[in-house]
Amino acid sequence: MTYELTVRFRDFPIGESRNTLIKILELCFSAIFVEVFDKEQFVDVEITGPYSGLSDSFKTPLNTRIKRGIYSKFTRGEHLSKRNLATGITPSSKAKFNLWYTGENQRPPYGDWDAYLSFDSKFPDERNFYLPLWLLTSTNWIGELKLSYWGTSSPKLENLLCGRKMGRKKERFACAFIGKNYPIRLHAIESLRNIGKVDVFGEGARNPVKNPSKIAQDYKFILCFENDLYPGYVTEKPVEAYLCGAIPLYNGIDSFGYLNKQATINLNDFDSFDSWIQCIENHHREDSIYAETYSQKLLNKAPELSELISFLRKRFNID
């Protein structure tokens, strides 16, 4: 018999990621979840993210702020270890279970959370499960996706686990889709332009595009640096570049070993910036070198969905 449970999202953007997380809950509870928007209604699960700031400490009730002030003044910060007085985002009292999730490089918040889904590979807590963003945005790990984050049609996890064959020869050298103009990206673009023309798209270049995959498929290389260099922080970027039929020019730390190092040219694997550029130039000039890297599978292994479900069932005390 199928039964219904309720879920509410807090500090969380509208989009496909909500549907994906609901599917995860449905697999976990073996139930149908209905999304609730009333902030005062008691729900079975509330999923909180760090995106809009609605739960930040400036929204804390006045009586809690007064208590914090008293504790802080007379005990020199002991309120920070009291969960009901902790600063920042805190679990909701209007939910049976509280789940915190982030698709960005954000540290799990302090408090009585039932479970965390995050990038933080160094978080010393049995409540945390490593869940990289690319699994949800760029594969059919949870369910069929019509389009990936960049717009690739029906992305398949199995396509990342086997090699690929060279298609038509691409004449365009490299491109980048940039939302934030971090200096390391700008330095990389400048250096790459000593090899060939680099086209830049995205908000950072004041040149936004709706479907990056249609543009990216014409290029040999795609610059796809992470926003931050932190162990485990791997987003959709290298996966989307690979799905578009290019070699990812990456910069990130895949501490769980999902990415095949032979399929990307990762700045973090090189001793110097110059040696990274030289490697790219060799790939650009020598077709055989390019073809060898291009043909590699992107993923070394497939993550087990059953491990995530088992983790959540344990945290939510589901028999």
HELIX and SHEET records of a PDB file:
HELIX    1   1 GLU A   16  PHE A   29  1                                  14    
HELIX    2   2 SER A   57  LYS A   59  5                                   3    
HELIX    3   3 LEU A   62  THR A   75  1                                  14    
HELIX    4   4 GLU A   78  SER A   81  5                                   4    
HELIX    5   5 ARG A   83  LEU A   85  5                                   3    
HELIX    6   6 TRP A  134  THR A  137  1                                   4    
HELIX    7   7 LEU A  157  LEU A  160  5                                   4    
HELIX    8   8 PRO A  183  LEU A  192  1                                  10    
HELIX    9   9 GLU A  203  ALA A  205  5                                   3    
HELIX   10  10 PRO A  212  ALA A  216  1                                   5    
HELIX   11  11 LYS A  237  LEU A  243  1                                   7    
HELIX   12  12 LEU A  267  ASP A  269  5                                   3    
HELIX   13  13 PHE A  273  ARG A  285  1                                  13    
HELIX   14  14 ASP A  287  TYR A  294  1                                   8    
HELIX   15  15 LEU A  305  ARG A  315  1                                  11    
SHEET    1   A 6 ILE A  32  GLU A  35  0                                        
SHEET    2   A 6 GLU A   4  ARG A  10  1                                        
SHEET    3   A 6 VAL A  43  THR A  48  1                                        
SHEET    4   A 6 ALA A  95  TYR A 101  1                                        
SHEET    5   A 6 ALA A 115  SER A 118  1                                        
SHEET    6   A 6 ASN A 128  TYR A 130  1                                        
SHEET    1   B 5 VAL A 198  PHE A 201  0                                        
SHEET    2   B 5 ARG A 172  PHE A 177  1                                        
SHEET    3   B 5 TYR A 219  PHE A 225  1                                        
SHEET    4   B 5 ILE A 247  ASN A 251  1                                        
SHEET    5   B 5 ILE A 265  ASN A 266  1                                        
END                                                                             
